[in-house]
Amino acid sequence: MSLAAVEMGPEEQALADAWATVRAQLRKTAGVRVFDQWLKPMQLLGAWDRAGSIRLGLPSDFMTSWVAQHYED
């Protein structure tokens, strides 16, 4: 089943739209080269409204460490 075939509810769509906005802003502020190398591989794994935080996934511990050091705030 392709991702396009999966229908999202309003909450999932809002989260997907917000994540797309965040990614576009990161690309703009970090620059295309840094974004493509370090930030583009990030995947949104979950969001928690109460804590105001999100959970991200990266393909390696090294990339996770680098992104945390430079962008965690």
Predicted model as a PDB file, atoms N, CA, C, CB and O in Angstrom, pLDDT in the B-factor column:
MODEL        1                                                                  
ATOM      1  N   MET A   1       0.849  -1.174   0.000  1.00 44.00           N  
ATOM      2  CA  MET A   1       0.000   0.000   0.000  1.00 44.00           C  
ATOM      3  C   MET A   1       0.896   1.239   0.000  1.00 44.00           C  
ATOM      4  CB  MET A   1      -0.967  -0.003   1.226  1.00 44.00           C  
ATOM      5  O   MET A   1       1.820   1.331   0.808  1.00 44.00           O  
ATOM      6  N   SER A   2       0.639   2.172  -0.878  1.00 49.00           N  
ATOM      7  CA  SER A   2       1.437   3.394  -0.931  1.00 49.00           C  
ATOM      8  C   SER A   2       0.962   4.374   0.128  1.00 49.00           C  
ATOM      9  CB  SER A   2       1.363   4.037  -2.328  1.00 49.00           C  
ATOM     10  O   SER A   2      -0.166   4.295   0.612  1.00 49.00           O  
ATOM     11  N   LEU A   3       1.842   5.292   0.473  1.00 53.00           N  
ATOM     12  CA  LEU A   3       1.484   6.300   1.468  1.00 53.00           C  
ATOM     13  C   LEU A   3       0.356   7.186   0.974  1.00 53.00           C  
ATOM     14  CB  LEU A   3       2.695   7.151   1.822  1.00 53.00           C  
ATOM     15  O   LEU A   3      -0.459   7.663   1.764  1.00 53.00           O  
ATOM     16  N   ALA A   4       0.308   7.408  -0.336  1.00 55.00           N  
ATOM     17  CA  ALA A   4      -0.741   8.254  -0.894  1.00 55.00           C  
ATOM     18  C   ALA A   4      -2.110   7.629  -0.696  1.00 55.00           C  
ATOM     19  CB  ALA A   4      -0.490   8.507  -2.375  1.00 55.00           C  
ATOM     20  O   ALA A   4      -3.113   8.340  -0.647  1.00 55.00           O  
ATOM     21  N   ALA A   5      -2.164   6.303  -0.582  1.00 54.00           N  
ATOM     22  CA  ALA A   5      -3.434   5.613  -0.447  1.00 54.00           C  
ATOM     23  C   ALA A   5      -3.961   5.652   0.987  1.00 54.00           C  
ATOM     24  CB  ALA A   5      -3.291   4.180  -0.906  1.00 54.00           C  
ATOM     25  O   ALA A   5      -5.132   5.349   1.220  1.00 54.00           O  
ATOM     26  N   VAL A   6      -3.127   6.015   1.936  1.00 64.00           N  
ATOM     27  CA  VAL A   6      -3.532   6.055   3.333  1.00 64.00           C  
ATOM     28  C   VAL A   6      -4.198   7.396   3.618  1.00 64.00           C  
ATOM     29  CB  VAL A   6      -2.317   5.827   4.274  1.00 64.00           C  
ATOM     30  O   VAL A   6      -3.602   8.453   3.416  1.00 64.00           O  
ATOM     31  N   GLU A   7      -5.438   7.338   4.089  1.00 77.00           N  
ATOM     32  CA  GLU A   7      -6.135   8.571   4.432  1.00 77.00           C  
ATOM     33  C   GLU A   7      -5.802   8.960   5.864  1.00 77.00           C  
ATOM     34  CB  GLU A   7      -7.661   8.413   4.250  1.00 77.00           C  
ATOM     35  O   GLU A   7      -5.754   8.117   6.760  1.00 77.00           O  
ATOM     36  N   MET A   8      -5.574  10.252   6.060  1.00 77.00           N  
ATOM     37  CA  MET A   8      -5.262  10.756   7.385  1.00 77.00           C  
ATOM     38  C   MET A   8      -6.479  11.464   7.952  1.00 77.00           C  
ATOM     39  CB  MET A   8      -4.047  11.701   7.346  1.00 77.00           C  
ATOM     40  O   MET A   8      -7.252  12.104   7.239  1.00 77.00           O  
ATOM     41  N   GLY A   9      -6.617  11.325   9.256  1.00 85.00           N  
ATOM     42  CA  GLY A   9      -7.647  12.081   9.945  1.00 85.00           C  
ATOM     43  C   GLY A   9      -7.192  13.519  10.093  1.00 85.00           C  
ATOM     44  O   GLY A   9      -6.054  13.846   9.754  1.00 85.00           O  
ATOM     45  N   PRO A  10      -8.058  14.378  10.590  1.00 85.00           N  
ATOM     46  CA  PRO A  10      -7.713  15.801  10.730  1.00 85.00           C  
ATOM     47  C   PRO A  10      -6.490  16.050  11.606  1.00 85.00           C  
ATOM     48  CB  PRO A  10      -8.885  16.551  11.299  1.00 85.00           C  
ATOM     49  O   PRO A  10      -5.674  16.917  11.293  1.00 85.00           O  
ATOM     50  N   GLU A  11      -6.353  15.303  12.698  1.00 82.00           N  
ATOM     51  CA  GLU A  11      -5.198  15.502  13.584  1.00 82.00           C  
ATOM     52  C   GLU A  11      -3.904  15.080  12.908  1.00 82.00           C  
ATOM     53  CB  GLU A  11      -5.381  14.719  14.887  1.00 82.00           C  
ATOM     54  O   GLU A  11      -2.894  15.778  12.999  1.00 82.00           O  
ATOM     55  N   GLU A  12      -3.934  13.943  12.231  1.00 83.00           N  
ATOM     56  CA  GLU A  12      -2.743  13.469  11.532  1.00 83.00           C  
ATOM     57  C   GLU A  12      -2.363  14.420  10.407  1.00 83.00           C  
ATOM     58  CB  GLU A  12      -2.969  12.059  10.978  1.00 83.00           C  
ATOM     59  O   GLU A  12      -1.181  14.682  10.185  1.00 83.00           O  
ATOM     60  N   GLN A  13      -3.371  14.942   9.689  1.00 87.00           N  
ATOM     61  CA  GLN A  13      -3.098  15.882   8.601  1.00 87.00           C  
ATOM     62  C   GLN A  13      -2.505  17.174   9.139  1.00 87.00           C  
ATOM     63  CB  GLN A  13      -4.376  16.179   7.812  1.00 87.00           C  
ATOM     64  O   GLN A  13      -1.576  17.727   8.549  1.00 87.00           O  
ATOM     65  N   ALA A  14      -3.040  17.658  10.260  1.00 86.00           N  
ATOM     66  CA  ALA A  14      -2.514  18.882  10.872  1.00 86.00           C  
ATOM     67  C   ALA A  14      -1.063  18.677  11.293  1.00 86.00           C  
ATOM     68  CB  ALA A  14      -3.372  19.299  12.089  1.00 86.00           C  
ATOM     69  O   ALA A  14      -0.234  19.568  11.104  1.00 86.00           O  
ATOM     70  N   LEU A  15      -0.749  17.516  11.860  1.00 85.00           N  
ATOM     71  CA  LEU A  15       0.614  17.220  12.270  1.00 85.00           C  
ATOM     72  C   LEU A  15       1.534  17.126  11.054  1.00 85.00           C  
ATOM     73  CB  LEU A  15       0.659  15.916  13.076  1.00 85.00           C  
ATOM     74  O   LEU A  15       2.649  17.647  11.080  1.00 85.00           O  
ATOM     75  N   ALA A  16       1.073  16.467   9.991  1.00 87.00           N  
ATOM     76  CA  ALA A  16       1.875  16.357   8.768  1.00 87.00           C  
ATOM     77  C   ALA A  16       2.125  17.731   8.156  1.00 87.00           C  
ATOM     78  CB  ALA A  16       1.176  15.443   7.745  1.00 87.00           C  
ATOM     79  O   ALA A  16       3.227  18.007   7.683  1.00 87.00           O  
ATOM     80  N   ASP A  17       1.126  18.580   8.163  1.00 91.00           N  
ATOM     81  CA  ASP A  17       1.278  19.938   7.629  1.00 91.00           C  
ATOM     82  C   ASP A  17       2.253  20.758   8.467  1.00 91.00           C  
ATOM     83  CB  ASP A  17      -0.080  20.642   7.572  1.00 91.00           C  
ATOM     84  O   ASP A  17       3.081  21.492   7.928  1.00 91.00           O  
ATOM     85  N   ALA A  18       2.149  20.627   9.792  1.00 89.00           N  
ATOM     86  CA  ALA A  18       3.059  21.352  10.681  1.00 89.00           C  
ATOM     87  C   ALA A  18       4.493  20.881  10.481  1.00 89.00           C  
ATOM     88  CB  ALA A  18       2.641  21.170  12.150  1.00 89.00           C  
ATOM     89  O   ALA A  18       5.415  21.697  10.458  1.00 89.00           O  
ATOM     90  N   TRP A  19       4.689  19.568  10.335  1.00 91.00           N  
ATOM     91  CA  TRP A  19       6.030  19.021  10.116  1.00 91.00           C  
ATOM     92  C   TRP A  19       6.592  19.518   8.785  1.00 91.00           C  
ATOM     93  CB  TRP A  19       5.999  17.473  10.144  1.00 91.00           C  
ATOM     94  O   TRP A  19       7.778  19.839   8.708  1.00 91.00           O  
ATOM     95  N   ALA A  20       5.780  19.586   7.749  1.00 94.00           N  
ATOM     96  CA  ALA A  20       6.232  20.109   6.457  1.00 94.00           C  
ATOM     97  C   ALA A  20       6.657  21.573   6.587  1.00 94.00           C  
ATOM     98  CB  ALA A  20       5.118  19.969   5.397  1.00 94.00           C  
ATOM     99  O   ALA A  20       7.639  21.989   5.971  1.00 94.00           O  
ATOM    100  N   THR A  21       5.936  22.341   7.371  1.00 95.00           N  
ATOM    101  CA  THR A  21       6.287  23.744   7.607  1.00 95.00           C  
ATOM    102  C   THR A  21       7.612  23.862   8.352  1.00 95.00           C  
ATOM    103  CB  THR A  21       5.177  24.448   8.397  1.00 95.00           C  
ATOM    104  O   THR A  21       8.455  24.689   8.006  1.00 95.00           O  
ATOM    105  N   VAL A  22       7.790  23.033   9.374  1.00 92.00           N  
ATOM    106  CA  VAL A  22       9.041  23.035  10.143  1.00 92.00           C  
ATOM    107  C   VAL A  22      10.212  22.682   9.228  1.00 92.00           C  
ATOM    108  CB  VAL A  22       8.961  22.035  11.331  1.00 92.00           C  
ATOM    109  O   VAL A  22      11.250  23.342   9.269  1.00 92.00           O  
ATOM    110  N   ARG A  23      10.051  21.651   8.409  1.00 94.00           N  
ATOM    111  CA  ARG A  23      11.123  21.242   7.499  1.00 94.00           C  
ATOM    112  C   ARG A  23      11.467  22.355   6.507  1.00 94.00           C  
ATOM    113  CB  ARG A  23      10.719  19.971   6.742  1.00 94.00           C  
ATOM    114  O   ARG A  23      12.643  22.594   6.235  1.00 94.00           O  
ATOM    115  N   ALA A  24      10.468  23.028   5.973  1.00 96.00           N  
ATOM    116  CA  ALA A  24      10.714  24.126   5.032  1.00 96.00           C  
ATOM    117  C   ALA A  24      11.471  25.259   5.713  1.00 96.00           C  
ATOM    118  CB  ALA A  24       9.388  24.649   4.452  1.00 96.00           C  
ATOM    119  O   ALA A  24      12.380  25.847   5.126  1.00 96.00           O  
ATOM    120  N   GLN A  25      11.096  25.561   6.946  1.00 95.00           N  
ATOM    121  CA  GLN A  25      11.785  26.632   7.685  1.00 95.00           C  
ATOM    122  C   GLN A  25      13.216  26.235   8.025  1.00 95.00           C  
ATOM    123  CB  GLN A  25      11.020  26.975   8.973  1.00 95.00           C  
ATOM    124  O   GLN A  25      14.122  27.064   7.934  1.00 95.00           O  
ATOM    125  N   LEU A  26      13.435  24.986   8.414  1.00 92.00           N  
ATOM    126  CA  LEU A  26      14.796  24.512   8.683  1.00 92.00           C  
ATOM    127  C   LEU A  26      15.669  24.610   7.438  1.00 92.00           C  
ATOM    128  CB  LEU A  26      14.768  23.065   9.190  1.00 92.00           C  
ATOM    129  O   LEU A  26      16.828  25.020   7.513  1.00 92.00           O  
ATOM    130  N   ARG A  27      15.108  24.234   6.300  1.00 95.00           N  
ATOM    131  CA  ARG A  27      15.859  24.309   5.040  1.00 95.00           C  
ATOM    132  C   ARG A  27      16.249  25.746   4.737  1.00 95.00           C  
ATOM    133  CB  ARG A  27      15.032  23.728   3.876  1.00 95.00           C  
ATOM    134  O   ARG A  27      17.356  26.019   4.273  1.00 95.00           O  
ATOM    135  N   LYS A  28      15.333  26.654   5.004  1.00 96.00           N  
ATOM    136  CA  LYS A  28      15.574  28.073   4.749  1.00 96.00           C  
ATOM    137  C   LYS A  28      16.621  28.650   5.695  1.00 96.00           C  
ATOM    138  CB  LYS A  28      14.277  28.855   4.877  1.00 96.00           C  
ATOM    139  O   LYS A  28      17.530  29.357   5.259  1.00 96.00           O  
ATOM    140  N   THR A  29      16.499  28.353   6.991  1.00 94.00           N  
ATOM    141  CA  THR A  29      17.395  28.958   7.976  1.00 94.00           C  
ATOM    142  C   THR A  29      18.757  28.265   8.057  1.00 94.00           C  
ATOM    143  CB  THR A  29      16.741  28.936   9.334  1.00 94.00           C  
ATOM    144  O   THR A  29      19.772  28.928   8.270  1.00 94.00           O  
ATOM    145  N   ALA A  30      18.791  26.957   7.893  1.00 93.00           N  
ATOM    146  CA  ALA A  30      20.060  26.221   7.993  1.00 93.00           C  
ATOM    147  C   ALA A  30      20.835  26.243   6.689  1.00 93.00           C  
ATOM    148  CB  ALA A  30      19.804  24.780   8.406  1.00 93.00           C  
ATOM    149  O   ALA A  30      22.054  26.076   6.682  1.00 93.00           O  
ATOM    150  N   GLY A  31      20.133  26.449   5.589  1.00 95.00           N  
ATOM    151  CA  GLY A  31      20.769  26.406   4.284  1.00 95.00           C  
ATOM    152  C   GLY A  31      20.563  25.035   3.649  1.00 95.00           C  
ATOM    153  O   GLY A  31      20.427  24.025   4.340  1.00 95.00           O  
ATOM    154  N   VAL A  32      20.545  25.023   2.344  1.00 95.00           N  
ATOM    155  CA  VAL A  32      20.247  23.801   1.604  1.00 95.00           C  
ATOM    156  C   VAL A  32      21.266  22.709   1.890  1.00 95.00           C  
ATOM    157  CB  VAL A  32      20.200  24.087   0.113  1.00 95.00           C  
ATOM    158  O   VAL A  32      20.887  21.556   2.095  1.00 95.00           O  
ATOM    159  N   ARG A  33      22.555  23.047   1.908  1.00 95.00           N  
ATOM    160  CA  ARG A  33      23.586  22.026   2.101  1.00 95.00           C  
ATOM    161  C   ARG A  33      23.482  21.357   3.469  1.00 95.00           C  
ATOM    162  CB  ARG A  33      24.966  22.641   1.936  1.00 95.00           C  
ATOM    163  O   ARG A  33      23.499  20.129   3.560  1.00 95.00           O  
ATOM    164  N   VAL A  34      23.376  22.147   4.524  1.00 93.00           N  
ATOM    165  CA  VAL A  34      23.257  21.601   5.876  1.00 93.00           C  
ATOM    166  C   VAL A  34      21.947  20.828   6.006  1.00 93.00           C  
ATOM    167  CB  VAL A  34      23.330  22.731   6.937  1.00 93.00           C  
ATOM    168  O   VAL A  34      21.920  19.739   6.580  1.00 93.00           O  
ATOM    169  N   PHE A  35      20.874  21.385   5.479  1.00 94.00           N  
ATOM    170  CA  PHE A  35      19.595  20.696   5.561  1.00 94.00           C  
ATOM    171  C   PHE A  35      19.670  19.334   4.877  1.00 94.00           C  
ATOM    172  CB  PHE A  35      18.489  21.548   4.931  1.00 94.00           C  
ATOM    173  O   PHE A  35      19.299  18.319   5.466  1.00 94.00           O  
ATOM    174  N   ASP A  36      20.150  19.314   3.638  1.00 95.00           N  
ATOM    175  CA  ASP A  36      20.200  18.052   2.900  1.00 95.00           C  
ATOM    176  C   ASP A  36      21.085  17.010   3.576  1.00 95.00           C  
ATOM    177  CB  ASP A  36      20.694  18.299   1.494  1.00 95.00           C  
ATOM    178  O   ASP A  36      20.765  15.822   3.566  1.00 95.00           O  
ATOM    179  N   GLN A  37      22.183  17.445   4.156  1.00 93.00           N  
ATOM    180  CA  GLN A  37      23.119  16.502   4.766  1.00 93.00           C  
ATOM    181  C   GLN A  37      22.679  16.023   6.140  1.00 93.00           C  
ATOM    182  CB  GLN A  37      24.474  17.132   4.872  1.00 93.00           C  
ATOM    183  O   GLN A  37      22.805  14.837   6.444  1.00 93.00           O  
ATOM    184  N   TRP A  38      22.165  16.918   6.976  1.00 92.00           N  
ATOM    185  CA  TRP A  38      21.921  16.583   8.378  1.00 92.00           C  
ATOM    186  C   TRP A  38      20.458  16.546   8.782  1.00 92.00           C  
ATOM    187  CB  TRP A  38      22.622  17.550   9.236  1.00 92.00           C  
ATOM    188  O   TRP A  38      20.076  15.720   9.610  1.00 92.00           O  
ATOM    189  N   LEU A  39      19.639  17.404   8.231  1.00 93.00           N  
ATOM    190  CA  LEU A  39      18.275  17.563   8.731  1.00 93.00           C  
ATOM    191  C   LEU A  39      17.211  16.868   7.881  1.00 93.00           C  
ATOM    192  CB  LEU A  39      17.953  19.014   8.825  1.00 93.00           C  
ATOM    193  O   LEU A  39      16.177  16.453   8.404  1.00 93.00           O  
ATOM    194  N   LYS A  40      17.449  16.743   6.610  1.00 95.00           N  
ATOM    195  CA  LYS A  40      16.466  16.110   5.727  1.00 95.00           C  
ATOM    196  C   LYS A  40      16.145  14.672   6.127  1.00 95.00           C  
ATOM    197  CB  LYS A  40      16.968  16.135   4.304  1.00 95.00           C  
ATOM    198  O   LYS A  40      14.992  14.258   6.002  1.00 95.00           O  
ATOM    199  N   PRO A  41      17.122  13.891   6.603  1.00 94.00           N  
ATOM    200  CA  PRO A  41      16.807  12.508   6.989  1.00 94.00           C  
ATOM    201  C   PRO A  41      15.925  12.377   8.232  1.00 94.00           C  
ATOM    202  CB  PRO A  41      18.077  11.764   7.223  1.00 94.00           C  
ATOM    203  O   PRO A  41      15.436  11.285   8.523  1.00 94.00           O  
ATOM    204  N   MET A  42      15.712  13.473   8.972  1.00 94.00           N  
ATOM    205  CA  MET A  42      14.881  13.393  10.181  1.00 94.00           C  
ATOM    206  C   MET A  42      13.458  13.001   9.833  1.00 94.00           C  
ATOM    207  CB  MET A  42      14.886  14.731  10.932  1.00 94.00           C  
ATOM    208  O   MET A  42      12.894  13.447   8.834  1.00 94.00           O  
ATOM    209  N   GLN A  43      12.892  12.151  10.686  1.00 93.00           N  
ATOM    210  CA  GLN A  43      11.490  11.779  10.560  1.00 93.00           C  
ATOM    211  C   GLN A  43      10.778  12.105  11.859  1.00 93.00           C  
ATOM    212  CB  GLN A  43      11.337  10.277  10.207  1.00 93.00           C  
ATOM    213  O   GLN A  43      11.309  11.881  12.947  1.00 93.00           O  
ATOM    214  N   LEU A  44       9.602  12.623  11.740  1.00 90.00           N  
ATOM    215  CA  LEU A  44       8.778  12.898  12.913  1.00 90.00           C  
ATOM    216  C   LEU A  44       8.175  11.582  13.381  1.00 90.00           C  
ATOM    217  CB  LEU A  44       7.662  13.952  12.597  1.00 90.00           C  
ATOM    218  O   LEU A  44       7.431  10.933  12.645  1.00 90.00           O  
ATOM    219  N   LEU A  45       8.499  11.194  14.609  1.00 88.00           N  
ATOM    220  CA  LEU A  45       8.001   9.933  15.161  1.00 88.00           C  
ATOM    221  C   LEU A  45       6.803  10.129  16.073  1.00 88.00           C  
ATOM    222  CB  LEU A  45       9.098   9.230  15.919  1.00 88.00           C  
ATOM    223  O   LEU A  45       6.010   9.209  16.272  1.00 88.00           O  
ATOM    224  N   GLY A  46       6.673  11.318  16.623  1.00 82.00           N  
ATOM    225  CA  GLY A  46       5.549  11.574  17.503  1.00 82.00           C  
ATOM    226  C   GLY A  46       5.600  12.978  18.064  1.00 82.00           C  
ATOM    227  O   GLY A  46       6.641  13.634  18.048  1.00 82.00           O  
ATOM    228  N   ALA A  47       4.463  13.428  18.558  1.00 77.00           N  
ATOM    229  CA  ALA A  47       4.372  14.759  19.152  1.00 77.00           C  
ATOM    230  C   ALA A  47       3.562  14.671  20.432  1.00 77.00           C  
ATOM    231  CB  ALA A  47       3.734  15.775  18.165  1.00 77.00           C  
ATOM    232  O   ALA A  47       2.614  13.894  20.537  1.00 77.00           O  
ATOM    233  N   TRP A  48       3.948  15.469  21.384  1.00 72.00           N  
ATOM    234  CA  TRP A  48       3.257  15.530  22.660  1.00 72.00           C  
ATOM    235  C   TRP A  48       2.925  16.980  22.947  1.00 72.00           C  
ATOM    236  CB  TRP A  48       4.111  14.912  23.803  1.00 72.00           C  
ATOM    237  O   TRP A  48       3.820  17.770  23.244  1.00 72.00           O  
ATOM    238  N   ASP A  49       1.665  17.341  22.864  1.00 67.00           N  
ATOM    239  CA  ASP A  49       1.244  18.720  23.065  1.00 67.00           C  
ATOM    240  C   ASP A  49       1.468  19.211  24.485  1.00 67.00           C  
ATOM    241  CB  ASP A  49      -0.200  18.864  22.713  1.00 67.00           C  
ATOM    242  O   ASP A  49       1.852  20.362  24.694  1.00 67.00           O  
ATOM    243  N   ARG A  50       1.231  18.349  25.457  1.00 72.00           N  
ATOM    244  CA  ARG A  50       1.369  18.773  26.860  1.00 72.00           C  
ATOM    245  C   ARG A  50       2.794  19.218  27.178  1.00 72.00           C  
ATOM    246  CB  ARG A  50       0.962  17.635  27.802  1.00 72.00           C  
ATOM    247  O   ARG A  50       2.993  20.250  27.819  1.00 72.00           O  
ATOM    248  N   ALA A  51       3.763  18.463  26.743  1.00 71.00           N  
ATOM    249  CA  ALA A  51       5.155  18.789  27.037  1.00 71.00           C  
ATOM    250  C   ALA A  51       5.718  19.800  26.061  1.00 71.00           C  
ATOM    251  CB  ALA A  51       6.000  17.539  27.017  1.00 71.00           C  
ATOM    252  O   ALA A  51       6.766  20.391  26.317  1.00 71.00           O  
ATOM    253  N   GLY A  52       5.042  20.004  24.957  1.00 72.00           N  
ATOM    254  CA  GLY A  52       5.540  20.933  23.948  1.00 72.00           C  
ATOM    255  C   GLY A  52       6.768  20.416  23.234  1.00 72.00           C  
ATOM    256  O   GLY A  52       7.579  21.202  22.743  1.00 72.00           O  
ATOM    257  N   SER A  53       6.915  19.112  23.171  1.00 79.00           N  
ATOM    258  CA  SER A  53       8.086  18.546  22.518  1.00 79.00           C  
ATOM    259  C   SER A  53       7.668  17.558  21.440  1.00 79.00           C  
ATOM    260  CB  SER A  53       8.998  17.864  23.542  1.00 79.00           C  
ATOM    261  O   SER A  53       6.515  17.135  21.368  1.00 79.00           O  
ATOM    262  N   ILE A  54       8.628  17.207  20.613  1.00 82.00           N  
ATOM    263  CA  ILE A  54       8.398  16.227  19.568  1.00 82.00           C  
ATOM    264  C   ILE A  54       9.471  15.150  19.645  1.00 82.00           C  
ATOM    265  CB  ILE A  54       8.387  16.897  18.176  1.00 82.00           C  
ATOM    266  O   ILE A  54      10.532  15.354  20.237  1.00 82.00           O  
ATOM    267  N   ARG A  55       9.188  14.021  19.051  1.00 85.00           N  
ATOM    268  CA  ARG A  55      10.147  12.925  18.998  1.00 85.00           C  
ATOM    269  C   ARG A  55      10.565  12.753  17.542  1.00 85.00           C  
ATOM    270  CB  ARG A  55       9.541  11.595  19.584  1.00 85.00           C  
ATOM    271  O   ARG A  55       9.727  12.584  16.657  1.00 85.00           O  
ATOM    272  N   LEU A  56      11.882  12.800  17.308  1.00 89.00           N  
ATOM    273  CA  LEU A  56      12.419  12.695  15.958  1.00 89.00           C  
ATOM    274  C   LEU A  56      13.267  11.445  15.830  1.00 89.00           C  
ATOM    275  CB  LEU A  56      13.241  13.939  15.600  1.00 89.00           C  
ATOM    276  O   LEU A  56      13.820  10.954  16.815  1.00 89.00           O  
ATOM    277  N   GLY A  57      13.367  10.937  14.624  1.00 93.00           N  
ATOM    278  CA  GLY A  57      14.221   9.790  14.349  1.00 93.00           C  
ATOM    279  C   GLY A  57      15.242  10.151  13.290  1.00 93.00           C  
ATOM    280  O   GLY A  57      14.938  10.858  12.330  1.00 93.00           O  
ATOM    281  N   LEU A  58      16.450   9.661  13.476  1.00 94.00           N  
ATOM    282  CA  LEU A  58      17.533   9.837  12.506  1.00 94.00           C  
ATOM    283  C   LEU A  58      18.173   8.489  12.243  1.00 94.00           C  
ATOM    284  CB  LEU A  58      18.591  10.861  13.014  1.00 94.00           C  
ATOM    285  O   LEU A  58      18.074   7.586  13.074  1.00 94.00           O  
ATOM    286  N   PRO A  59      18.830   8.336  11.096  1.00 95.00           N  
ATOM    287  CA  PRO A  59      19.344   7.023  10.723  1.00 95.00           C  
ATOM    288  C   PRO A  59      20.534   6.508  11.532  1.00 95.00           C  
ATOM    289  CB  PRO A  59      19.724   7.057   9.318  1.00 95.00           C  
ATOM    290  O   PRO A  59      20.831   5.315  11.471  1.00 95.00           O  
ATOM    291  N   SER A  60      21.225   7.367  12.287  1.00 95.00           N  
ATOM    292  CA  SER A  60      22.383   6.889  13.047  1.00 95.00           C  
ATOM    293  C   SER A  60      22.541   7.672  14.346  1.00 95.00           C  
ATOM    294  CB  SER A  60      23.665   7.001  12.204  1.00 95.00           C  
ATOM    295  O   SER A  60      22.030   8.784  14.489  1.00 95.00           O  
ATOM    296  N   ASP A  61      23.256   7.068  15.282  1.00 96.00           N  
ATOM    297  CA  ASP A  61      23.552   7.748  16.547  1.00 96.00           C  
ATOM    298  C   ASP A  61      24.413   8.988  16.309  1.00 96.00           C  
ATOM    299  CB  ASP A  61      24.262   6.789  17.522  1.00 96.00           C  
ATOM    300  O   ASP A  61      24.240  10.004  16.982  1.00 96.00           O  
ATOM    301  N   PHE A  62      25.333   8.905  15.359  1.00 96.00           N  
ATOM    302  CA  PHE A  62      26.195  10.053  15.048  1.00 96.00           C  
ATOM    303  C   PHE A  62      25.359  11.239  14.574  1.00 96.00           C  
ATOM    304  CB  PHE A  62      27.239   9.673  13.972  1.00 96.00           C  
ATOM    305  O   PHE A  62      25.551  12.362  15.040  1.00 96.00           O  
ATOM    306  N   MET A  63      24.434  10.992  13.650  1.00 94.00           N  
ATOM    307  CA  MET A  63      23.578  12.080  13.159  1.00 94.00           C  
ATOM    308  C   MET A  63      22.697  12.618  14.282  1.00 94.00           C  
ATOM    309  CB  MET A  63      22.703  11.595  11.982  1.00 94.00           C  
ATOM    310  O   MET A  63      22.481  13.826  14.379  1.00 94.00           O  
ATOM    311  N   THR A  64      22.190  11.729  15.125  1.00 93.00           N  
ATOM    312  CA  THR A  64      21.361  12.149  16.249  1.00 93.00           C  
ATOM    313  C   THR A  64      22.140  13.081  17.165  1.00 93.00           C  
ATOM    314  CB  THR A  64      20.855  10.931  17.033  1.00 93.00           C  
ATOM    315  O   THR A  64      21.628  14.118  17.585  1.00 93.00           O  
ATOM    316  N   SER A  65      23.366  12.714  17.470  1.00 95.00           N  
ATOM    317  CA  SER A  65      24.214  13.533  18.330  1.00 95.00           C  
ATOM    318  C   SER A  65      24.497  14.894  17.694  1.00 95.00           C  
ATOM    319  CB  SER A  65      25.529  12.807  18.624  1.00 95.00           C  
ATOM    320  O   SER A  65      24.414  15.922  18.367  1.00 95.00           O  
ATOM    321  N   TRP A  66      24.828  14.906  16.411  1.00 92.00           N  
ATOM    322  CA  TRP A  66      25.154  16.156  15.715  1.00 92.00           C  
ATOM    323  C   TRP A  66      23.950  17.086  15.705  1.00 92.00           C  
ATOM    324  CB  TRP A  66      25.621  15.873  14.271  1.00 92.00           C  
ATOM    325  O   TRP A  66      24.075  18.269  16.021  1.00 92.00           O  
ATOM    326  N   VAL A  67      22.793  16.564  15.347  1.00 91.00           N  
ATOM    327  CA  VAL A  67      21.582  17.399  15.287  1.00 91.00           C  
ATOM    328  C   VAL A  67      21.228  17.907  16.681  1.00 91.00           C  
ATOM    329  CB  VAL A  67      20.389  16.602  14.686  1.00 91.00           C  
ATOM    330  O   VAL A  67      20.852  19.069  16.834  1.00 91.00           O  
ATOM    331  N   ALA A  68      21.341  17.069  17.684  1.00 91.00           N  
ATOM    332  CA  ALA A  68      21.043  17.492  19.061  1.00 91.00           C  
ATOM    333  C   ALA A  68      21.979  18.605  19.495  1.00 91.00           C  
ATOM    334  CB  ALA A  68      21.153  16.305  20.032  1.00 91.00           C  
ATOM    335  O   ALA A  68      21.534  19.579  20.102  1.00 91.00           O  
ATOM    336  N   GLN A  69      23.250  18.483  19.202  1.00 93.00           N  
ATOM    337  CA  GLN A  69      24.233  19.507  19.593  1.00 93.00           C  
ATOM    338  C   GLN A  69      23.969  20.826  18.915  1.00 93.00           C  
ATOM    339  CB  GLN A  69      25.640  19.047  19.268  1.00 93.00           C  
ATOM    340  O   GLN A  69      24.171  21.879  19.518  1.00 93.00           O  
ATOM    341  N   HIS A  70      23.521  20.797  17.675  1.00 90.00           N  
ATOM    342  CA  HIS A  70      23.371  22.035  16.903  1.00 90.00           C  
ATOM    343  C   HIS A  70      21.949  22.602  16.880  1.00 90.00           C  
ATOM    344  CB  HIS A  70      23.816  21.794  15.500  1.00 90.00           C  
ATOM    345  O   HIS A  70      21.774  23.801  16.663  1.00 90.00           O  
ATOM    346  N   TYR A  71      20.941  21.770  17.098  1.00 85.00           N  
ATOM    347  CA  TYR A  71      19.570  22.235  16.908  1.00 85.00           C  
ATOM    348  C   TYR A  71      18.590  21.872  18.011  1.00 85.00           C  
ATOM    349  CB  TYR A  71      19.062  21.706  15.649  1.00 85.00           C  
ATOM    350  O   TYR A  71      17.401  22.167  17.881  1.00 85.00           O  
ATOM    351  N   GLU A  72      19.034  21.251  19.080  1.00 82.00           N  
ATOM    352  CA  GLU A  72      18.117  20.790  20.107  1.00 82.00           C  
ATOM    353  C   GLU A  72      17.256  21.916  20.696  1.00 82.00           C  
ATOM    354  CB  GLU A  72      18.893  20.119  21.206  1.00 82.00           C  
ATOM    355  O   GLU A  72      16.070  21.721  20.963  1.00 82.00           O  
ATOM    356  N   ASP A  73      17.840  23.057  20.890  1.00 77.00           N  
ATOM    357  CA  ASP A  73      17.062  24.183  21.454  1.00 77.00           C  
ATOM    358  C   ASP A  73      15.939  24.573  20.521  1.00 77.00           C  
ATOM    359  CB  ASP A  73      17.967  25.403  21.719  1.00 77.00           C  
ATOM    360  O   ASP A  73      15.180  25.494  20.820  1.00 77.00           O  
TER     361      ASP A  73                                                      
ENDMDL                                                                          
END                                                                             
